[in-house]
Amino acid sequence: MRIMIVDDNREDLELLSDMVWELRQDDDIVEFENPLEALAQAREEEFDIAFIDILMPELSGMDLGRYLLELNPYINLIFYSGHTEFGYEALRIHASGYIAKPCNASDVKNELSSLRNAEPKKRFKRVYAQTFGNFELFVDDKPVEFKYSRTKEIVALLINNKGAQTTNGEIVAALWEDEGDTIKKQSYLSNLRQDLQNTFKKLKIDDIIIKRRGSMAIARDRIDCDLYDWLENRHSSRFEYTGDYMNQYSWAEYYHAELDELLDNY
């Protein structure tokens, strides 16, 4: 599991971190003194548990918890504070636990042994990408509908690139090849990116796209995908590649050939 601990007080942060480490030495534990830095990191990587101090400058612990839930509805929020009056508010956002400061090892152990979200539920991913045959993107088992068909093609391209940052120029080259006016294509791309952002934000899955200045990538650890499963677990994969891959897109033919070669070697 990945665990974040957020407290602007360095002494309290180190004390709690040591307690958590004694109990969960095989887990990945990350400390943050700044709640904004914690939020930024959560946009890049998925966390399973968050210990959050409530009274912090710049961003309160409660507000941080709400943002973390938007990024990952199954994160276990454990608030801790010297002020018990925030307990009701923690219950309202369905926190996993609440610890009164000063923390003790017994309280920490109890919270870690009774997490709100069990392991099978935590591992559930809402997004599934089908690449074998025709490409389709599903959220909660329903196909995603975009305003523009090209928006869906951008998602397909990002998934094809398997987490690598894909520049605007590369997107334009794949979608339009040598067709039309470059300036018009860049303007159209801006509309497509806005459509992508609006659609994913409405579905609360905007965390599956990692944005950089002038480029984008898919957060491959936050989605299920037949291609990724087959590449990583070929002998035990529940998916089977039979020679069809993103059939509706001409640019996919280049990677199609690589998959065929892998299949022949397998």
C-alpha positions, 0 to 999 in steps of 0.5 A: 500500500501507499500511505501519505502522512500530512502535517505541517508540524515536523515533530508530529509528522516524524512521530506519526511516521515512525509509528506507521512504519513500525506497523507497515514496514512493507508499505510505501510511506511518504511524508508531507509538511505542505498539504498543497505538495501532498495534493500535487503528488496525489494527482500523479500517484495513487495513495491508499491511506492518508493520515491528515492533520486537520489544522494546517495553513494554505489548505485545511486537512478537511479540504485536502481530504475532500480533494483526495476523495475526488481523485480516489473515492476508495482512499482511506482518510484518517484524520488526527488532531488535538481538537475533537470538534472536527469529528462530526465533519470527518464522519460526513465525508466518510473518513476511515478514522479519527485519532486525537493528538498526541498520537499513540501506537495503539490508536494508529494500529487500531485504525490501520486494522479497521480501514473503511475500504477493504482490499478488493474494493480498493483495487477496483478501477472504474475505467476500462480501456478495450484495445483488442478489436475496436477501441472503446473506453468504459467508465463504470461499465458504460461507454464514454461519450465525447462531444467530438469523435477525435477526442476519443481517438486522442485517448486511444493514442495516449493508451497506445503510448502506454504512459509516455508523455505525448506532445501536441505535435505528435497528437496532430501528426497521428490524427491528421497526418499531412491533412489541412492547415497546421494552425487550424489543426492546433486550434481544433486540438485545443477544442478536443483537449477541452472536450477531454477535460470536461468529459473526464471531470464530469465523470470524476476520472480526470486523474487518469490523464497526466498533463504537462505543458504541451503534452499529455499521458495516460496514468496507466496504473489507474485504469484496467486495459486488455493491452496492458494486462496481456503485455504484463501477464501473457501466460495468465492474462484474462485477455487474448490478442488474436490479431485485431488492435484498435481497428478504426485507427490507421496510426495503430497499424504500426503498433499492430505489427509489433503485437503480431511479432510478440504473438508469433514469438509467444 
